[in-house]
Amino acid sequence: MSVQAEPDGAPLLTEEAPRRLVPGWGRMALGMLAGLAITVAVILIFNPNIEDDVEAASRATVQPLYLLGALACVAVYLAADAWSLVVLARACCQTPAKGVVKIALEAHFVGGASSFGGAEIPFQVFMLRRLGMSGSQATSAVVVKGLVHAALLATVALVSLLPWTDSPITSLQRWLLLAVTLILAGAWLAAWLWMRRPLGRSLLPARLRARADELVVAVRSFGGSRRVWVELVVLQLVYWVAMFGVLLFVLRALGWRGSVVPIITGQAVMQVLMPLSPLPGGAGVAEISYLALIGPSTPAAIRVSSLVLWRVATWLLPVALGAVMLGHRGVRRGR
């Protein structure tokens, strides 16, 4: 693989780089099949009377407006997530919004179809660099968006620890949630001290220190603008409201009329636990967590059908859209 140099001195990878940064189509297809197989296995183990659940799912067709509401929520959270990256990219340099939006959508496929997750991070960094951002600017934009994204989720998840929320989380899930929150808080504290105090950077080797200084400069390029932070937080709040709204609309379509609070806090805890799964889309952990956290708040007759519709909306649809966008990029490149 050939390597060139960027203006900031970082290596600029050529067209072969995505093959090393992101698993191939074949491996991701196998990963998706493995994830779907585990999903089906969990459903059959916990509820073997699948015929009753299929019949329950047909109720959603009686109230299609709620299903349309769920699809609208999917569109909103995908748009909010993509525009969050646009806001950060534009704060660094004049990056075309259309190109950044495509990268964000493609990242849903890369992250949702690859085992252990995380592949979407180097993918987005590489693709943003191709749009003209430096390595430090691209890395900072992706990491900062991820930190704000996770911080808001952890805040909502912590609400489940309050006694009046009627949250069904177990003792183990409670400790996992606290551990993730403490790790996230530590990451924020370390990042703040890193930016404000030069002592930590001075302990690094010269080459790494230069890289760290570049990241600090890149973060400050949009960190000094209060408007950028406000837009980012608002967009991520919209993301989570729409994400949690998907399941509420799905349950409404199936005839559920219950308390909203345990459904929201249960989803927040699920989102924290899902990255623990080594399979694409948090397969296995997502289904078990759903049945344990959301199941008790819903009628038994719609638990599996709502789970299936929720997974289609929040996993399969974004992955399919990202695959189409990435495939279209490959087709255009081949012309």
Residue frames relative to the residue before (quaternion, step in Angstrom):
aa qw qx qy qz dx dy dz
M 1.0000 0.0000 0.0000 0.0000 0.00 0.00 0.00
S 0.3510 -0.7491 0.5243 0.2020 3.54 -0.79 0.99
V 0.1806 -0.7768 0.5985 0.0764 3.54 -1.17 0.66
Q 0.1243 -0.7645 0.6294 0.0627 3.54 -1.00 0.92
A 0.4673 -0.6760 0.4873 0.2954 3.56 -1.25 -0.05
E 0.3663 -0.6988 0.5735 0.2207 3.52 -1.13 0.76
P 0.6770 -0.4824 0.3492 0.4325 3.60 -1.22 0.25
D 0.7203 0.4317 -0.2712 0.4704 3.61 1.03 -0.68
G 0.6318 -0.5678 0.3248 0.4158 3.57 1.27 0.21
A 0.5521 0.6041 -0.4083 0.4043 3.59 1.21 -0.18
P 0.5488 -0.6158 0.4401 0.3548 3.58 -1.09 0.59
L 0.2344 -0.7509 0.6028 0.1335 3.56 -1.00 0.87
L 0.2889 -0.7862 0.5240 0.1543 3.57 -0.46 1.21
T 0.4474 -0.6902 0.5044 0.2628 3.54 -1.12 0.66
E 0.7877 -0.3394 0.2335 0.4580 3.57 -1.32 -0.16
E 0.6207 0.5634 -0.3568 0.4123 3.62 1.13 -0.47
A 0.5000 0.7109 -0.4073 0.2806 3.61 1.19 -0.43
P 0.6523 0.5219 -0.3628 0.4129 3.66 0.77 -0.81
R 0.6021 0.5678 -0.3689 0.4231 3.61 1.09 -0.57
R 0.6898 0.4382 -0.2763 0.5058 3.57 1.14 -0.56
L 0.6954 0.4840 -0.2754 0.4542 3.58 1.03 -0.76
V 0.7890 0.2330 -0.0857 0.5620 3.58 1.06 -0.78
P 0.5194 -0.6321 0.4662 0.3366 3.62 -0.94 0.81
G 0.5702 -0.6107 0.4293 0.3429 3.56 -1.16 0.60
W 0.6997 -0.4636 0.3347 0.4282 3.55 -1.31 0.28
G 0.6469 0.5378 -0.3242 0.4326 3.58 0.97 -0.84
R 0.6805 0.4841 -0.2899 0.4675 3.57 0.89 -0.94
M 0.6663 0.4877 -0.3156 0.4675 3.57 0.98 -0.76
A 0.6093 0.5358 -0.3552 0.4643 3.59 1.10 -0.63
L 0.6508 0.4994 -0.3108 0.4800 3.58 1.00 -0.82
G 0.6329 0.5316 -0.3268 0.4584 3.57 1.03 -0.77
M 0.6502 0.5062 -0.3143 0.4715 3.58 0.97 -0.85
L 0.6446 0.5170 -0.3227 0.4616 3.59 0.97 -0.83
A 0.6447 0.5094 -0.3185 0.4727 3.58 1.02 -0.82
G 0.6558 0.5109 -0.3117 0.4601 3.58 0.96 -0.84
L 0.6640 0.4937 -0.3027 0.4730 3.58 0.94 -0.86
A 0.6307 0.5349 -0.3338 0.4523 3.59 1.03 -0.78
I 0.6586 0.4889 -0.3079 0.4820 3.59 0.96 -0.84
T 0.6157 0.5494 -0.3423 0.4494 3.58 1.03 -0.77
V 0.6780 0.4793 -0.2849 0.4790 3.57 0.87 -0.97
A 0.6422 0.5338 -0.3264 0.4429 3.59 0.97 -0.86
V 0.6539 0.5055 -0.3185 0.4642 3.60 0.92 -0.88
I 0.6512 0.5166 -0.3202 0.4545 3.59 0.93 -0.86
L 0.6896 0.4816 -0.2882 0.4576 3.59 0.88 -0.92
I 0.6443 0.5244 -0.3280 0.4498 3.59 1.05 -0.74
F 0.7591 0.3890 -0.2121 0.4770 3.57 0.85 -0.95
N 0.8013 0.0681 -0.0395 0.5931 3.58 1.18 -0.38
P 0.1279 -0.8488 0.5092 0.0630 3.61 0.22 1.23
N 0.6222 0.5400 -0.3529 0.4435 3.64 1.18 -0.40
I 0.0229 -0.8632 0.5042 -0.0123 3.53 0.69 1.16
E 0.5685 0.6094 -0.3904 0.3913 3.61 1.14 -0.56
D 0.6475 0.5189 -0.3211 0.4564 3.58 1.01 -0.80
D 0.6636 0.5097 -0.3053 0.4545 3.56 1.05 -0.75
V 0.6066 0.5356 -0.3502 0.4717 3.58 1.10 -0.66
E 0.6453 0.5101 -0.3127 0.4750 3.55 1.03 -0.80
A 0.6427 0.5180 -0.3195 0.4653 3.57 1.04 -0.79
A 0.6406 0.5400 -0.3259 0.4379 3.58 1.01 -0.81
S 0.6051 0.5741 -0.3581 0.4195 3.58 1.13 -0.60
R 0.5253 0.6307 -0.4170 0.3904 3.59 1.23 -0.32
A 0.5898 0.6030 -0.3695 0.3899 3.56 1.09 -0.65
T 0.6216 0.5517 -0.3477 0.4340 3.58 1.12 -0.58
V 0.5814 0.5814 -0.3728 0.4300 3.57 1.24 -0.36
Q 0.7690 0.2141 -0.1203 0.5901 3.57 1.17 -0.61
P 0.0545 -0.8646 0.4990 0.0204 3.61 0.57 1.16
L 0.5485 0.6224 -0.4130 0.3757 3.60 1.13 -0.46
Y 0.6384 0.5161 -0.3303 0.4658 3.58 1.04 -0.69
L 0.6370 0.5053 -0.3297 0.4799 3.59 1.05 -0.71
L 0.6235 0.5135 -0.3397 0.4819 3.58 1.05 -0.69
G 0.6162 0.5398 -0.3391 0.4626 3.58 1.11 -0.68
A 0.6335 0.5229 -0.3227 0.4703 3.58 1.05 -0.78
L 0.6597 0.4941 -0.3063 0.4763 3.59 0.97 -0.84
A 0.6210 0.5299 -0.3408 0.4662 3.59 1.06 -0.71
C 0.6287 0.5259 -0.3310 0.4675 3.59 1.04 -0.74
V 0.6143 0.5369 -0.3455 0.4637 3.59 1.04 -0.77
A 0.6661 0.4996 -0.3044 0.4626 3.58 0.90 -0.93
V 0.6571 0.5196 -0.3117 0.4485 3.59 0.97 -0.85
Y 0.7191 0.4353 -0.2941 0.4550 3.62 0.75 -0.90
L 0.6066 0.5251 -0.3661 0.4715 3.60 1.10 -0.51
A 0.6628 0.4985 -0.3036 0.4690 3.58 0.97 -0.84
A 0.6576 0.5115 -0.3149 0.4548 3.60 0.94 -0.85
D 0.6489 0.5125 -0.3170 0.4646 3.57 0.99 -0.81
A 0.6713 0.4966 -0.3004 0.4610 3.58 0.92 -0.90
W 0.6930 0.4754 -0.2965 0.4538 3.59 0.89 -0.89
S 0.5416 0.5951 -0.4055 0.4337 3.60 1.17 -0.43
L 0.6729 0.4762 -0.2914 0.4853 3.56 0.98 -0.85
V 0.6071 0.5498 -0.3508 0.4541 3.58 1.09 -0.69
V 0.6409 0.5381 -0.3242 0.4412 3.61 0.93 -0.90
L 0.6989 0.4570 -0.2740 0.4771 3.58 0.89 -0.92
A 0.6507 0.5191 -0.3240 0.4496 3.59 0.97 -0.80
R 0.6815 0.4844 -0.2925 0.4641 3.58 0.95 -0.84
A 0.6043 0.5577 -0.3615 0.4394 3.58 1.14 -0.51
C 0.6740 0.4809 -0.2829 0.4841 3.57 1.19 -0.57
C 0.7790 -0.1492 0.1432 0.5919 3.56 0.88 -0.95
Q 0.6249 -0.5449 0.4025 0.3881 3.56 -1.29 0.22
T 0.0704 0.8180 -0.5598 0.1121 3.56 0.29 1.30
P 0.4848 -0.6760 0.4571 0.3148 3.64 -0.81 0.87
A 0.4838 -0.7005 0.4449 0.2780 3.59 -0.74 1.08
K 0.6316 0.5545 -0.3446 0.4181 3.60 0.94 -0.84
G 0.6727 0.4984 -0.3005 0.4569 3.57 0.92 -0.86
V 0.6545 0.5055 -0.3146 0.4660 3.59 1.01 -0.79
V 0.6269 0.5336 -0.3341 0.4589 3.59 1.00 -0.80
K 0.6485 0.5128 -0.3202 0.4625 3.59 0.94 -0.84
I 0.6378 0.5246 -0.3271 0.4595 3.58 0.97 -0.81
A 0.6602 0.5123 -0.3087 0.4544 3.59 0.92 -0.90
L 0.6662 0.4892 -0.3052 0.4730 3.59 0.97 -0.80
E 0.6465 0.5153 -0.3190 0.4634 3.58 0.97 -0.81
A 0.6100 0.5772 -0.3467 0.4178 3.58 1.09 -0.70
H 0.5838 0.5698 -0.3788 0.4370 3.60 1.13 -0.52
F 0.6482 0.4909 -0.3177 0.4877 3.57 1.07 -0.67
V 0.6659 0.5124 -0.3100 0.4449 3.57 0.85 -0.96
G 0.7196 0.4327 -0.2541 0.4800 3.59 0.90 -0.92
G 0.7194 0.4721 -0.2564 0.4403 3.58 0.96 -0.84
A 0.7413 0.3906 -0.2237 0.4979 3.57 1.19 -0.37
S 0.6547 0.4944 -0.3225 0.4722 3.60 1.24 0.02
S 0.5192 -0.6514 0.4626 0.3034 3.56 -1.02 0.83
F 0.8225 0.2119 -0.2152 0.4819 3.53 -1.22 0.75
G 0.3828 -0.7501 0.4778 0.2499 3.64 1.20 -0.10
G 0.6217 0.5896 -0.3892 0.3381 3.54 -1.29 -0.15
A 0.5479 0.6336 -0.4033 0.3685 3.60 1.19 -0.39
E 0.5906 0.5961 -0.3715 0.3974 3.58 1.16 -0.50
I 0.5820 0.5972 -0.3796 0.4006 3.61 1.16 -0.47
P 0.7159 0.3950 -0.2834 0.5011 3.67 0.66 -0.91
F 0.5810 0.5774 -0.3768 0.4324 3.59 1.12 -0.61
Q 0.6903 0.4692 -0.2888 0.4689 3.60 0.82 -0.97
V 0.6250 0.5388 -0.3439 0.4482 3.58 0.99 -0.80
F 0.6781 0.4976 -0.2969 0.4522 3.57 0.84 -0.98
M 0.6965 0.4771 -0.2858 0.4534 3.58 0.87 -0.98
L 0.6249 0.5213 -0.3461 0.4669 3.62 1.05 -0.65
R 0.6198 0.5338 -0.3415 0.4629 3.59 1.07 -0.68
R 0.6341 0.5249 -0.3332 0.4598 3.57 1.06 -0.65
L 0.6549 0.4983 -0.3107 0.4757 3.60 1.22 -0.43
G 0.6962 -0.4945 0.2668 0.4469 3.58 1.27 0.06
M 0.5400 0.6056 -0.4212 0.4052 3.58 1.22 -0.04
S 0.4895 -0.6312 0.5006 0.3338 3.57 -1.14 0.54
G 0.6841 -0.4865 0.3435 0.4212 3.57 -1.25 0.30
S 0.6796 0.4837 -0.2927 0.4674 3.59 0.93 -0.87
Q 0.6408 0.5177 -0.3301 0.4609 3.61 1.00 -0.74
A 0.6696 0.4968 -0.3000 0.4635 3.59 0.90 -0.93
T 0.6586 0.5065 -0.3112 0.4615 3.57 0.91 -0.90
S 0.6591 0.5137 -0.3101 0.4533 3.57 0.91 -0.90
A 0.6546 0.5206 -0.3232 0.4428 3.61 0.89 -0.88
V 0.6887 0.4786 -0.2860 0.4635 3.59 0.86 -0.94
V 0.6838 0.4909 -0.2897 0.4556 3.59 0.91 -0.92
V 0.6643 0.4978 -0.3158 0.4595 3.61 0.88 -0.88
K 0.6323 0.5158 -0.3357 0.4706 3.60 0.95 -0.79
G 0.6643 0.5103 -0.3027 0.4545 3.56 0.96 -0.84
L 0.6506 0.5184 -0.3179 0.4550 3.59 1.01 -0.79
V 0.6603 0.4831 -0.3086 0.4851 3.61 0.94 -0.84
H 0.6132 0.5608 -0.3230 0.4529 3.56 1.04 -0.87
A 0.7240 0.4312 -0.2419 0.4811 3.59 0.82 -1.02
A 0.6263 0.5532 -0.3498 0.4235 3.61 1.00 -0.74
L 0.6655 0.4851 -0.3087 0.4759 3.60 0.93 -0.83
L 0.6311 0.5270 -0.3331 0.4616 3.59 1.02 -0.76
A 0.6634 0.5052 -0.3064 0.4591 3.58 0.90 -0.92
T 0.6191 0.5494 -0.3433 0.4439 3.58 1.05 -0.74
V 0.6717 0.4738 -0.2936 0.4880 3.58 0.93 -0.89
A 0.6465 0.5318 -0.3245 0.4404 3.58 0.96 -0.86
L 0.6290 0.5503 -0.3388 0.4321 3.59 1.03 -0.73
V 0.5429 0.6139 -0.4021 0.4083 3.58 1.17 -0.46
S 0.6048 0.5821 -0.3530 0.4133 3.58 1.13 -0.64
L 0.6122 0.5527 -0.3544 0.4405 3.60 1.22 -0.30
L 0.5525 0.6064 -0.4027 0.4061 3.59 1.21 -0.29
P 0.5359 -0.6868 0.3839 0.3063 3.61 -0.81 0.94
W 0.7137 0.4751 -0.2780 0.4331 3.63 1.03 -0.64
T 0.5427 0.6294 -0.4084 0.3776 3.62 1.24 0.08
D 0.3299 -0.7701 0.4893 0.2423 3.60 1.26 -0.13
S 0.2511 0.7930 -0.5128 0.2125 3.56 0.99 0.89
P 0.3529 -0.7721 0.4915 0.1943 3.61 -0.89 0.90
I 0.3552 0.7619 -0.4978 0.2133 3.64 1.15 0.23
T 0.4591 -0.6891 0.5007 0.2525 3.53 -1.15 0.77
S 0.6957 -0.4554 0.3409 0.4385 3.56 -1.30 0.12
L 0.6475 0.5160 -0.3194 0.4610 3.60 0.98 -0.85
Q 0.6617 0.4953 -0.3072 0.4717 3.58 0.93 -0.87
R 0.6089 0.5562 -0.3469 0.4467 3.57 1.08 -0.70
W 0.6845 0.4728 -0.2822 0.4777 3.59 0.93 -0.92
L 0.6252 0.5253 -0.3409 0.4658 3.61 1.04 -0.73
L 0.6468 0.5245 -0.3113 0.4578 3.55 0.99 -0.86
L 0.6632 0.4947 -0.3014 0.4740 3.57 0.95 -0.87
A 0.6413 0.5290 -0.3259 0.4502 3.59 1.01 -0.81
V 0.6572 0.4992 -0.3087 0.4727 3.59 0.93 -0.91
T 0.6516 0.5208 -0.3152 0.4525 3.58 0.95 -0.85
L 0.6627 0.4976 -0.3073 0.4677 3.58 0.94 -0.87
I 0.6315 0.5228 -0.3322 0.4664 3.59 1.01 -0.79
L 0.6626 0.5018 -0.3027 0.4664 3.58 0.94 -0.88
A 0.6487 0.5046 -0.3188 0.4721 3.58 0.96 -0.86
G 0.6380 0.5247 -0.3219 0.4627 3.58 1.03 -0.76
A 0.6368 0.5254 -0.3244 0.4617 3.58 1.04 -0.79
W 0.6477 0.5083 -0.3156 0.4718 3.59 0.98 -0.84
L 0.6605 0.5099 -0.3073 0.4576 3.58 0.94 -0.92
A 0.6584 0.5082 -0.3082 0.4618 3.57 0.94 -0.90
A 0.6544 0.5121 -0.3170 0.4571 3.58 0.97 -0.86
W 0.6538 0.5106 -0.3184 0.4588 3.59 0.97 -0.85
L 0.6692 0.4866 -0.3004 0.4745 3.60 0.89 -0.90
W 0.6198 0.5570 -0.3349 0.4398 3.57 1.08 -0.79
M 0.6988 0.4611 -0.2686 0.4764 3.55 1.00 -0.84
R 0.7417 0.4351 -0.2248 0.4584 3.58 1.02 -0.81
R 0.7865 0.2732 -0.1293 0.5385 3.59 1.08 -0.64
P 0.3485 -0.7673 0.4995 0.2009 3.63 -0.67 1.01
L 0.4595 0.7151 -0.4455 0.2811 3.63 1.22 -0.27
G 0.6732 0.5125 -0.3130 0.4315 3.59 0.84 -0.92
R 0.6674 0.4951 -0.3041 0.4658 3.58 0.96 -0.83
S 0.6279 0.5610 -0.3452 0.4146 3.58 1.06 -0.67
L 0.6341 0.5400 -0.3340 0.4413 3.60 1.18 -0.41
L 0.5989 0.5772 -0.3610 0.4217 3.59 1.23 -0.25
P 0.5985 -0.5233 0.4469 0.4103 3.58 -1.25 0.34
A 0.6898 -0.5261 0.3049 0.3929 3.56 -1.14 0.64
R 0.6799 0.4981 -0.3075 0.4418 3.59 0.87 -0.92
L 0.6786 0.4695 -0.2883 0.4858 3.58 0.96 -0.88
R 0.6136 0.5516 -0.3486 0.4447 3.57 1.08 -0.69
A 0.6327 0.5224 -0.3310 0.4661 3.57 1.02 -0.75
R 0.6429 0.5098 -0.3175 0.4754 3.56 1.02 -0.80
A 0.6512 0.5164 -0.3136 0.4592 3.59 0.95 -0.89
D 0.6373 0.5259 -0.3261 0.4593 3.59 1.00 -0.81
E 0.6328 0.5288 -0.3255 0.4625 3.58 1.03 -0.78
L 0.6536 0.5084 -0.3160 0.4632 3.60 0.99 -0.83
V 0.6355 0.5274 -0.3271 0.4593 3.57 1.00 -0.82
V 0.6500 0.5068 -0.3114 0.4729 3.59 0.94 -0.88
A 0.6554 0.5173 -0.3109 0.4541 3.58 0.99 -0.86
V 0.6543 0.4998 -0.3141 0.4727 3.59 0.94 -0.85
R 0.6751 0.4967 -0.2987 0.4563 3.58 0.94 -0.85
S 0.5550 0.6190 -0.3994 0.3863 3.59 1.17 -0.46
F 0.7720 0.2044 -0.1715 0.5768 3.60 1.13 -0.48
G 0.5506 0.6316 -0.3939 0.3778 3.59 1.24 -0.28
G 0.6534 0.5284 -0.3283 0.4313 3.57 1.12 -0.48
S 0.6393 0.5115 -0.3229 0.4748 3.57 1.27 -0.20
R 0.3656 -0.7392 0.5240 0.2130 3.57 -0.58 1.17
R 0.6075 0.5729 -0.3563 0.4192 3.58 1.05 -0.69
V 0.6343 0.5307 -0.3345 0.4519 3.59 0.97 -0.80
W 0.6772 0.4910 -0.2953 0.4616 3.58 0.91 -0.92
V 0.6401 0.5184 -0.3292 0.4616 3.58 0.99 -0.82
E 0.6593 0.5031 -0.3082 0.4661 3.59 0.91 -0.91
L 0.6571 0.5198 -0.3152 0.4458 3.56 0.93 -0.89
V 0.6786 0.4821 -0.2961 0.4684 3.59 0.86 -0.95
V 0.6513 0.5128 -0.3233 0.4564 3.60 0.92 -0.87
L 0.6653 0.5034 -0.3054 0.4590 3.59 0.90 -0.89
Q 0.6755 0.4753 -0.3016 0.4763 3.57 0.97 -0.77
L 0.5951 0.5314 -0.3629 0.4816 3.60 1.14 -0.54
V 0.6280 0.5188 -0.3240 0.4812 3.57 1.02 -0.82
Y 0.6109 0.5634 -0.3406 0.4397 3.57 1.01 -0.85
W 0.7377 0.4265 -0.2522 0.4586 3.58 0.71 -1.05
V 0.6019 0.5395 -0.3680 0.4596 3.60 1.04 -0.62
A 0.6820 0.4724 -0.2840 0.4806 3.58 0.93 -0.91
M 0.6301 0.5391 -0.3350 0.4473 3.60 0.98 -0.82
F 0.6966 0.4445 -0.2719 0.4933 3.59 0.89 -0.93
G 0.6135 0.5739 -0.3402 0.4225 3.56 1.15 -0.60
V 0.5334 0.6327 -0.4092 0.3843 3.60 1.12 -0.55
L 0.7182 0.4451 -0.2611 0.4668 3.58 0.74 -1.05
L 0.6162 0.5453 -0.3568 0.4423 3.59 1.02 -0.71
F 0.6622 0.4831 -0.3032 0.4860 3.59 0.98 -0.80
V 0.6287 0.5321 -0.3385 0.4549 3.60 1.00 -0.79
L 0.6729 0.4867 -0.2983 0.4705 3.58 0.89 -0.91
R 0.6244 0.5298 -0.3378 0.4640 3.57 1.02 -0.75
A 0.6430 0.5321 -0.3207 0.4479 3.57 0.98 -0.82
L 0.7054 0.4411 -0.2504 0.4950 3.56 1.16 -0.62
G 0.6452 -0.5708 0.3059 0.4055 3.57 1.26 0.20
W 0.4678 0.6871 -0.4446 0.3337 3.61 1.24 0.05
R 0.0331 0.7651 -0.6422 0.0339 3.57 -1.08 0.82
G 0.3036 0.7723 -0.4966 0.2543 3.55 0.21 1.26
S 0.7348 -0.3871 0.3109 0.4621 3.55 -1.32 -0.32
V 0.4281 -0.7303 0.4823 0.2254 3.57 -0.90 0.97
V 0.6049 0.6274 -0.3578 0.3354 3.60 1.00 -0.86
P 0.7086 0.4341 -0.3060 0.4645 3.69 0.69 -0.87
I 0.6004 0.5506 -0.3672 0.4490 3.60 1.12 -0.52
I 0.6820 0.4811 -0.2887 0.4691 3.58 0.94 -0.87
T 0.6918 0.4596 -0.2918 0.4744 3.59 0.81 -0.95
G 0.6180 0.5434 -0.3454 0.4512 3.58 1.04 -0.68
Q 0.6502 0.5062 -0.3132 0.4722 3.59 1.01 -0.81
A 0.6336 0.5369 -0.3349 0.4450 3.57 1.00 -0.82
V 0.6601 0.4851 -0.3089 0.4832 3.58 0.94 -0.85
M 0.6169 0.5457 -0.3436 0.4512 3.60 1.00 -0.75
Q 0.6709 0.5057 -0.3018 0.4506 3.57 0.89 -0.93
V 0.6289 0.5180 -0.3331 0.4745 3.58 1.15 -0.60
L 0.7216 0.4619 -0.2429 0.4549 3.59 0.99 -0.87
M 0.5741 0.6532 -0.3724 0.3241 3.60 1.04 -0.70
P 0.6429 0.5240 -0.3587 0.4283 3.68 0.92 -0.66
L 0.5415 0.6185 -0.4100 0.3951 3.61 1.22 -0.20
S 0.5934 0.5649 -0.3657 0.4416 3.59 1.23 -0.33
P 0.3903 -0.7260 0.5105 0.2448 3.62 -0.95 0.82
L 0.6225 0.5660 -0.3261 0.4309 3.59 1.28 -0.21
P 0.6482 -0.5223 0.3711 0.4115 3.61 -1.17 0.46
G 0.8429 0.1921 -0.1445 0.4814 3.53 -1.09 0.75
G 0.5417 -0.6277 0.4054 0.3851 3.59 1.19 0.28
A 0.1981 0.8232 -0.5120 0.1447 3.57 1.23 0.50
G 0.7317 0.3488 -0.3068 0.4988 3.54 -1.02 0.84
V 0.7364 0.3649 -0.2104 0.5294 3.57 0.58 -1.15
A 0.6400 0.5361 -0.3332 0.4381 3.61 0.95 -0.84
E 0.7048 0.4714 -0.2788 0.4508 3.58 0.82 -0.98
I 0.6638 0.4929 -0.3090 0.4700 3.58 0.92 -0.88
S 0.6548 0.5074 -0.3114 0.4657 3.58 0.97 -0.86
Y 0.6273 0.5430 -0.3372 0.4449 3.56 1.00 -0.81
L 0.6982 0.4707 -0.2791 0.4615 3.57 0.80 -1.00
A 0.6863 0.4809 -0.2815 0.4674 3.59 1.12 -0.67
L 0.7732 0.3756 -0.1821 0.4774 3.59 0.97 -0.86
I 0.7526 0.3430 -0.1959 0.5268 3.58 0.95 -0.85
G 0.5705 0.6514 -0.3636 0.3435 3.57 1.04 -0.79
P 0.6906 0.4887 -0.3102 0.4336 3.63 0.76 -0.91
S 0.6902 0.4731 -0.2805 0.4703 3.62 1.15 -0.44
T 0.7146 0.3906 -0.2390 0.5288 3.59 1.28 0.01
P 0.6025 -0.5489 0.4204 0.3986 3.61 -1.18 0.40
A 0.5902 -0.6066 0.4015 0.3501 3.58 -1.01 0.78
A 0.6354 0.5786 -0.3310 0.3897 3.58 1.06 -0.75
I 0.7752 0.3316 -0.1875 0.5041 3.63 1.10 -0.49
R 0.3897 0.7530 -0.4751 0.2354 3.64 1.20 0.03
V 0.7327 0.4129 -0.2519 0.4789 3.58 0.72 -1.00
S 0.6476 0.5164 -0.3360 0.4483 3.60 0.93 -0.79
S 0.6584 0.4834 -0.3152 0.4832 3.60 1.00 -0.75
L 0.6044 0.5534 -0.3458 0.4570 3.58 1.09 -0.70
V 0.6718 0.4979 -0.3005 0.4588 3.59 0.87 -0.95
L 0.6767 0.4826 -0.3011 0.4674 3.60 0.86 -0.92
W 0.6416 0.5232 -0.3229 0.4585 3.60 1.02 -0.77
R 0.6692 0.4895 -0.3029 0.4699 3.60 0.95 -0.84
V 0.6125 0.5358 -0.3523 0.4622 3.59 1.03 -0.69
A 0.7160 0.4685 -0.2604 0.4472 3.58 0.88 -0.98
T 0.7916 0.3463 -0.1703 0.4737 3.60 0.89 -0.88
W 0.7455 0.3332 -0.2234 0.5323 3.61 1.20 -0.17
L 0.7723 0.3949 -0.2270 0.4428 3.58 0.47 -1.19
L 0.6625 0.5104 -0.3263 0.4407 3.62 0.89 -0.80
P 0.6757 0.4627 -0.3212 0.4756 3.67 0.81 -0.82
V 0.6362 0.5203 -0.3349 0.4609 3.60 1.01 -0.77
A 0.6594 0.5070 -0.3112 0.4598 3.58 0.94 -0.87
L 0.6507 0.5059 -0.3160 0.4699 3.59 0.96 -0.85
G 0.6610 0.5022 -0.3089 0.4642 3.59 0.93 -0.85
A 0.6348 0.5292 -0.3303 0.4559 3.58 1.04 -0.76
V 0.6358 0.5207 -0.3243 0.4684 3.58 1.02 -0.82
M 0.6682 0.5008 -0.3014 0.4602 3.59 0.92 -0.91
L 0.6798 0.4782 -0.2936 0.4722 3.57 0.94 -0.88
G 0.6383 0.5204 -0.3181 0.4697 3.56 1.05 -0.76
H 0.6371 0.5193 -0.3238 0.4686 3.58 1.04 -0.78
R 0.6188 0.5329 -0.3480 0.4604 3.58 1.07 -0.70
G 0.6663 0.5040 -0.3005 0.4601 3.58 0.99 -0.85
V 0.6370 0.5224 -0.3289 0.4618 3.58 1.02 -0.80
R 0.6729 0.4977 -0.3040 0.4550 3.59 0.88 -0.89
R 0.6414 0.5215 -0.3258 0.4588 3.57 1.07 -0.76
G 0.6837 0.5064 -0.2915 0.4372 3.55 1.09 -0.71
R 0.5645 0.6089 -0.3914 0.3969 3.61 1.21 -0.25
